[in-house]
């Protein structure tokens, strides 16, 4: 059963990686670079958990745990900002000066790979804990959300190039 749950947790990210890879019809990116971005996304879960734990403790100093305001601040600052920040840092330092980053869609491919690496680890952990219903919900909601957030991240990362005529 555990192996089946891991497979269900990983399949959505594999599907989205294949989808985005084939959408890059202009110039395919080096597979080694894509694998390293995916691995950086996976590795990013480690500092994210550390920062989220520290943020949770800090927010708990000012608000009652599980109060509405605590949950709101925790969700946006303690989780979302941390996770997207960790992914952005990995993306930026691995790709910004990379000579393969020569087309606007490259940033989208790179950002999606980092985000899906992160989502894969997160998905495995949540699905092993929550089972089949969590696997289905995360396949339909969380994994696509990570990819969509990555598209916005790629756009923001490419802003200096868009703004300069």
N, C-alpha and C positions, 0 to 999 in steps of 0.2 A: 504494500500500500504506500509506503514511504517513497519508493522509487516512482510510482505513478504520480504522486503529488509533486515531486520534484520535476518530473516531465511536464506536468500541467503548469507549473510555475515558470518553466523556461520556454515553453512553446510560443507564448505571445511575443516575447522579445526576439526570438529567432524569426518569427514571421515578419515583425516590423523591421528587423535588420535587412532581411532579404528584400522587402518592399522598398526601403529607402535606397539600398544599393542599386537596384534596377531602375530607380527613378533618376539616378545620376547618369544620364545618357550622353552627356557631353564628353567627359573625360573621367574614367574610373580612377578612384583613389587607390594607392598602394595598399594591399591587403595587410601588410605588416603594420602600417600606420593605423589602420582601422582596428586591428586586433589590440594594439597598444592603447588606443583610446578606450576601447571596451574594458580592457584590464584596469586602466586608470579609474574608470567609472566604478568598477567593482571595488577597487582599493579605497575609493573615496568614502565608502560606507564606514570605514574604521574611524577616520577623524570626525565624520558626521555624527556618529553615535557618541563620541567623546564630547563634542561641542554641544550636542543636544542635551546630554546628561548634565553638563555644567550649566547650560542655559536654563534648564528645568529647575535646578537647585537655586539659581540666582532669582528667577521669577518667583519661586516659592518663598523667598525672603520678604516679598512685598505683597503677595496676594495669597489667599487661601487656596490650597491645592484643589483642583477640580471645580473651582468657582467659574462662572461664565467669563469673567475678565481674564482669569488665569488661563483658561483654555484658549481664548482668543489670542492672547499675546503669545502663548506657547506655540500655537499652530502656525502663526505668521512669522514670528521672530525666531522662536526656538526650534522650529522644524523647517518650514519652507525656506526661509532666508539662509539657514545653515546648509541645507541640502543643495539648493541652487548655487550658493556661493562656493561650496566644495567642488561641484561639477564645473562651474565657470573657471575656477582657478586651474583645474586640471586641463580643461579645454584650452584656455589661453596659453599657458606655458608650453603645452605640447604642440600647438598648431600655429600660433600667431606669426612667427617668423619662418615657418616651414615653407620651403619652396613649392611644395605640392599644393599649398593653399593659394590658388591662382584663379579661382572662379567663385562667385558669390554662393553658388549651391554647395561648394565644398564645406563652407562653414556649417551649413545645415546638416550635411552628412556627418561631419565630425561631432557636432553637438549632440545629435541623436545617438551616435554610438556611445559617447560618454554617458549620456542619460540612461540608455538601455543597459549598460553595464551596471550602473547603480541600481536600476529597477530590477535587474535579475536577482541580485543578492537580496534586496528587500523583499521581492516576491517569494523567493524560496523560504525565507524566514517566516513571513506571514502565512503562507500556504501550509507549511508544515505545522504551524500552530493552529490554524483555523480550519483546514480541510478543504473539501471540494467547493463548498459555497464561496469561500474566500477566493479560491483559485478562479472561479467564474467571474466574480465581482471585480477582482483585480485585473483580469484579462480584458474586461470590457471598459474599465474606468481608469485604474491607476497606471497601467503600462502605457496606454495611449496618452494619458496626461503628461507623463514624463517626456514622451516624444514631442508633444505639442509645446510644452514649456521649452524644450531644447530648440525648437524652431525660432521662438522669440529670442532666446539667448543668442543664437547665431546672428540674428538680425541686429541685436544690440552690439554684439562683438564687432560686427562689420560696419557700425555707424560711422567711424572716422572715414572709411573709404566711400561711404554713400554721400557724406556731407562735402567732401572735397571734390570740386568740379574736375 
